Amino acid sequence: MARKSRPNMSEMYLEENKDQIYENALAEIESFELPLGTTLRSVYDDQPNAHQRFMEKLDACIRNHDREIEKMCNFHHQGFVDAITELLKVRADAEKLKVQVTDTNRRLQDAGKEVIAQTEEIIRCRVQQRNITTVVEKLQLCLPVLEMYSKLKEQMKVKRYYSALKTMEQLENLYLPRVSQYRFCQIMIENLPKLREEIKEISMSDLKDFLESIRKHSDRIGETAMKQAQQQKTFSTTLQKHNNVNYSRNMHLGRSRILDSKNEMTLKRTLEEDDDHDEEVLTAQDLVDFSPVYRCLHIYSVLGDGEIFENYYRKQRRKQARLVLQPQSSMHETVEGYRRYFSQIVGFFVVEDHILHVTQGLVTRTYTDELWNMALSKIIAVLRTHSSYCNDPDLVLELKNLIVVFADTLQGYGFPVNRLFDLLFEIRDQYNETLLKKWSGLFRDIFEADNYSPIPVANEEEYKIVISKFPFQDSELDKQSFPKKLPMSQSVPQIYIQVKEFIYASLKFSESLHRSSTEIDDMLRKSTNLLLTRTLSSCLQNLIKKPHIGLTELVQIIINTTHLELACKYLEDFISNITNISQVTVHTARLYGLSTFKDARHAAEGEIYTKLNQKIDEFIQIADYDWTMSESDGRASGYLMDLINFLRSTFQVFTHLPGKVAQTACMSACQHLSTSLMQMLLDTELKQISMGAIQQFNLDVIQCELFASSEPVPGFQGDTLQLAFIDLRQLLDLFMVWDWSTYLADYGQATSKYLRVNPSTALTLLEKMRDSSKKNNIFAQFRKNDRDKQKLIETVVKQLRSLVNGMSQHT
């Protein structure tokens, strides 16, 4: 039991530790170190009665502190008592001092009231004086600002916007910074951007009005510029001619004195007219007020938006350029349509050129060149399209003149126009085409109105009139007395005159193209060649093919083409005189009229041959042979005599034709007649031919041979024309003489009497005679002569058939 009541060593150790923990906690609480959460948690641990024990420790600590405070108060109590005693002694003296200070203060206040009043008045006056001085100083700063702002308002009122911008710049940079602290200054500063925007809007509105104005006046500006360019060119041309005359005057003084005086008068009159025109003609500056664009440019430049303005101006002008370059759909119908189109374009670029030279950077040469190249491409495309619709050569010529003036005008302003002159060469080809169409109609009218008879001249005066129109020379005709007839018809001088008129018309287009005389000469010759080889040749060919043109007309056409061919050298001289280019020049082209008229003659000759053959066929078609007649009529057939009389009268008309033509026509007619008669005998529809029909046919061939031997056309040698009927003659002789033994014996030999008789032809005709003999002589078998003849025919037929078969096998 005693062992149990003795405390354990471990428990004693724990008790001592806990006391140390509580003491540490109290020390921390006394030190006022916060937070105390950790300290308190260490006190309230899991040990039993920890709270109570801690509170006991805390009470003990408090009692210790109370004892220390009490000791300290006891130590200082005597000093406190002594201090209170001294204060009580001083209180009486303090009250006396207070009374004295109060009295002194009252007397001092009463004495300083007047001084205070005067001092306050002095202070107030000095404040007023300082304020006045300040106000004067501030007003001296503000007055220039207000004056400048008033000036700005006045400039805005009178629309001096550029000056207003300069005033704004001075206000912002010089005046407003001095008085920036005032409210009115802030209001001004806020208004200045608004005024700038207002100026920009007003200037832009003026610019839009300017653009609209030049759009409306561009055609008038262009027309004025084109007139000036044309007058300048006329003046230069006149002056050049005058100088040329003066030069030639030194060489031909006596002969050209009158001409010189006339040219001097003409030059003087031209100069006076130019002076009058110069007074009347207005420039672009007179027609359009350019001040808005200058003002707007300056305003935007001052505002720092010069690039924006330039871009806007160029963009709007590009739009206007597209509108100007857009032609009217009916432009090609009248000259005025083209004139207005060119005037608008010229006016547009005259304005741009003016802007280029009077402004700095608004438009540049690169910009204008780019704009011109774009416009030039569009212009060329438009002219190609619309000029293709022009069928009137006068309108095409007017268009050419307008293009030349247009090109010369813009070239004077520094724009390249070579492509326009290249286009003129394309239009020249079209102009030539329209001329060719027009002259084709003129040629047709001339041919339709011609009577195709030689031109009668009653006297010398009429003869000279014809000679003046056409270069005709005939010494034999000159020896004849009046009245007489010229070999060609009325159409020849008319055609010649129209060819010269065509050359003149073609020359009109070549003028003002800045080409040399050699090039103009070459162009005239080429266009004239086209007229001759295509237009006139086509008209002649069509004329020759017309049904109503008979043999007489064809003969006259051949005569006419012969004289026109001879006149070609005079046309070449005519062109050379116009262009002053000698024909001996190496590069000079020749006229192709020779081949044209030769081709026409050949066509007419061929048509003569064709019509003669057709006429012969018409006579042949009315032939009415009785192929079964027993005997001939004893005279030639009526149709053949009519045919021969027709040929005889026709060949008499051929006396004016060249000999070979008449001979060829006569030979062709005789050959065709011979062939037609042969075909009539060998016609497959003809089944039987009697000997009487052969005899009648022989009489007709004899008439043909007599006609050939009568030399209907002179110039044949010997019996050349009769040879056209040699095939018929030998065939008929064979049947008339009945010389079959000779024919069969000599066949194939060059000396054969019947060399031209073909076995197949003889066989065909002999079979027709055999069939006719069998049918018509049913009792021939009872007569010995007839039987012998029939046997002979059969024998000859067999022999001829064997020859024909042998020939076919050999072939």
Summary of the structure (lengths in Angstrom):
residues: 811
radius of gyration: 67.2
end to end distance: 179.3
largest distance: 224.1
contacts: 2280
relative contact order: 0.03
helix: 80%
strand: 1%
